[in-house]
């Protein structure tokens, strides 16, 4: 009988053992081939990341802000009749630019002329009475000195003289009033400006105080706008300008027209309200602009650009260089070992497309401005030219 172990050592078992040994050998060879070496990668197992950098520089920055506003005439004057009468004629073209003193309407002057004649006649009567009273006073006073008349007669003559003087003064006032009323029949422009439509046609009976038209003074123009509650600097400066002419020179304003172009004349912010509008949380303000060529039309919407403050020796960076870190806004700088270092910063306003950095970045430091995707603190970087885009 053959040995027992010979019956368990079959050819199939031997084949499986050989295949298993071959597979283990191949796996060992593969692991040996793909094992990285220090010469093939950078520190951390990743190749250096390419970025674009710029050198931080400090400069003075003027912080400006735009506010929506509406232009208005510096003065909008209602032209009203000052006497009663028939409106005879309109002497201007509606919408015409008029100067102060130009005739606008004529009210029928005949009743006023008649009233003036009557007042002058009353003055003549008063003058005659005064001359008679003066003659009587001279005669009575002379007789009184010779004891020819009583003291009572003398006092009566003096009273008559004083009464005649008062009546003449009343008559003079009547003549003056009649002359004024006659002058009021010629309705003149009280200010320079642009006329509106007439409110009543010719032939209408007007009373004292009836509105005839409105004149809008377009030079200068006022632009009213609203300041947010936080813009306290310009509010204080404008309030100082109302009382101090020297301060007013510092409150400059630029007007941005509806087409986006800047108006060629600089204005002044001359007023800010002392109270806050509780409904909007804003403070009303006003800027004044000279408008000799009537380029600014009252009623149109414009924007007012004012300088809020000047920041001295601050660093500005492109907005895209700011990222969000665990502690808030941050930037990346490149250290002496060509590694990216995250740096938390305190941000100021954005001026002309660049972000002001108040704290966290100094002059002459190298700042990463692009190539920030997946960038981590300590990552080895390869810097490119400032004009490149490494995203």
Secondary structure, DSSP 4 states (H G I P E B T S, - for coil): ---SGGGT--HHHHHHHHHHHHHHHHHHHHHHHH---TTTS-GGGSPPEEEEEEE--EEEEEEEEEEEEEEEEEEEEEEE-SS-EEEEEE-S-TT-EE-TT-EEEEE--HHHHHHHHHHHHHHHHHHHHHHHHHHHHHHHHHHHHTT-S-HHHHHHHHHHHHHHHHHHHHHHHHHHHHHHHHHHTEEE-SSSEEE---SS-TT-EE-TT-EEEEEEEEEEEEEEEEEETT-HHHHHHHHHHTT-HHHHTT-EEEEE-TTSPBPSS-EEEEEE-SS-BTTTTEEEEEEEE--TT--SPTT-EEEEEEEEEEEEEEEEEEGGG-EEETTEEEEEEE-TTSBEEEEE-EEEEEETTEEEEEES--TT-EEEEE--TT--TT-BEEEE-TT----
